[in-house]
Amino acid sequence: MPTPQSPAINPPSPLWRNLSFTLMWTSTAASGFGDRMIMLGAWALLGGMIHGSTDSTSIQASTQFFFFLPYIFFSIPGGWLADRLPRKWMLLSCDEARGLILLLAFFAVAQAGGPADIPHDHHWKVYLALAAIGCFAAVFNPTRNAIIPQIIPTAQLQSGNAVILVINVVASMIGFLVGGWIIKADQATSVRNGLLMGALFYLVSGTFFAFLRPTAERPAGAKAAPRSFWQAARYVSRHRRVVTLIVLGVLVWSSAATVTSGIPGVVKGHYGLQGDNLKTAFTTLSTAIGVGLLAGAVFVVIIRTRRESSVLTLSALAAVGVCVLLFALVPWKPATYAAAFLIGFFGNIVIITVLTLLQSVTPNYMRGRVMGINSMVNTIFSVATYFMIWRLKDADRNIIYALYALGASLIFIGVIGLVNYLIHGPMPNRLANALWRLGRLVCLVWHRLTVVGRHHVPAKGPVILAANHTTALDPFIMQAGSQRIVRWVMLREYQLAIAWFLWRAIKPIALERNGGDIANIRQIVDALKQGEVVGLFPEGGLQRTKRELRPMEPGIGMIAKRSGATIVPVWIQGTPLRDSMVLHILQPSRSVVVFGEPYRPDEQDDAKQITEDLRRRLQDLSHSFKG
């Protein structure tokens, strides 16, 4: 049985067995399909597909402008309601309302015939319908983002967000393809069929939310927290990380508005397409972006890490900039479609990581309002972008120049942000911070590292991290789990000159092979008396292919007794079972490192007793593994 020093490691049930999660993604899929149908129907009704003299980029931007304009006014009230009313019933109500609006639009065009476009003096009716649907979408969005952490465990939150976005992207892609097949530039009846299909998807999927089983918004017996908007605004303003995440969201959604609005202009400028050919190119390029979004979400699910997501986010942001430039500069169809795919791929990595981090750092009782603020701010900039493109003179041509500027800006922001993030952190110097963050990313992604009890490592003072020694990977995963730099003991002859930057960053305790045990112990003790963290492997050799605790060297007891340092026992499991030290690093694994409770040896114990006590504590930690 596990002792208090060895918390049991029980992974949560897989997402596919979570009924509420299944209901969430199925409803999200239906909503995504409905959104695409209304957007394509509106573009056709406004004449964006049919007239050679029509500025298709401007009309596309106008549909987005009127759809998202209500977000500015309803996102915060929607988030406020999400913190006061049952969130699942709000989701149901929003989807049913959107379905009814599409039904009304269907009946409004029931008698239409001839071409799909309507007279200019009736365009306001299309914009009104878009705005009405946007009102309920503005309430739906922060409510959905607020309820997701109530149906998905924190450890699975990033994967869950990725899956939901994957499903939404797949549904949107299907909506684009089906909509492009159904809706024709010269057939008004085709628009009516698309509207009816979108309405049915909204109405049916909305009922699924009634069966969600979210966790309670606050623990039983806890007092209700204040629910004013100003409290949420103060929370956001006082938390720099939340502000940074919201700013990143603004950047990515404004960029998305520019790229999606610019597709018709790029297609016209590069290939001179019009009418149904323009519509087909628009829907297939939008689908290419969707496939990229799908691939990006799958990638996030595979890497399965919320920690060090900033490295991925900023790298992906710079990569999006490169792809936007490729999209705007190269009039070659394979390059255009490849750029569209990669914009979706890297863009969704940014979207998922930013959303997951924002959900994770915001307390549940105000998550709805913070999500509302986030949605409102994002939408203000997105709507402003759509408005400027809508009113841009000769938008089909000038959007290309806007994409040039956007691509260069994203590259600059991503690179500067990444460098700044890498060189700052808990380590004592810039190089050490960069190596620590990159090393953590490799351990978390490639070796699926799970860290238990990281809080057991004291924040200051001399500490001995005493671990079982499984593979050459051990020092890397132990350092990845600690925010204090660990000084490792190694022979000076192994400090190869080619890795000088590494030795400069981690400052290992270099021992001479013939230096003598007493001299070597004295060097380690001196480092501890200076308040350092020293990593030791008392077994003296690798376990390699068998996870059994080997006999311990007596020096660990002497070092602990002479230094008076705090000892933190560490148990490592799940590392590659290989003889080769190269494969220890290169073979993927599911490594786990458990930091036990810190303790100070009894002053009356001799070195042998201290060593035996440490061995017992390591054996206790090993019991935390099930199966």
Secondary structure, 3 states (H helix, E strand, C coil): CCCCCCCCCCCCCCHHHCHHHHHHHHHHHHHHHHHHHHHHHHHHHCCCCCCCCCCHHHHHHHHHHHHHHHHHHHHHHHHHHHCCCCHHHHHHHHHHHHHHHHHHHHHHCCCCCCCCCCCHHHHHHHHHHHHHHHHHHHHHHHHHHHHHHHHCCHHHHHHHHHHHHHHHHHHHHHHHHHHHHHCECCEHHHHHHHHHHHHHHHHHHHHHHHHCCCCCCCCCCCCCCCCCHHHHHHHHHHCHHHHHHHHHHHHHHHHHHHHHHHHHHHHHHHHCCCHHHHHHHHHHHHHHHHHHHHHHHHHHHHHCCCCCHHHHHHHHHHHHHHHHHHHHHCCCHHHHHHHHHHHHHHHHHHHHHHHHHHHHHCCHHHHHHHHHHHHHHHHHHHHHHHHHHHCCCCHHHHHHHHHHHHHHHHHHHHHHHHHHHHHCCCCCCHHHHHHHHHHHHHHHHHCCCEEECHHHCCCCCCEEEEECCCCCCHHHHHHHCCCCCEEEEEEHHHCCHHHHHHHHHHCCEEECCCCCHHHHHHHHHHHHHCCCEEEECCCCCCCCCCCCCCCCCCHHHHHHHHHCCEEEEEEEECCCCCCCHHHHHHCCCCCEEEECCCECCCCCCCHHHHHHHHHHHHHHHHCCCCC
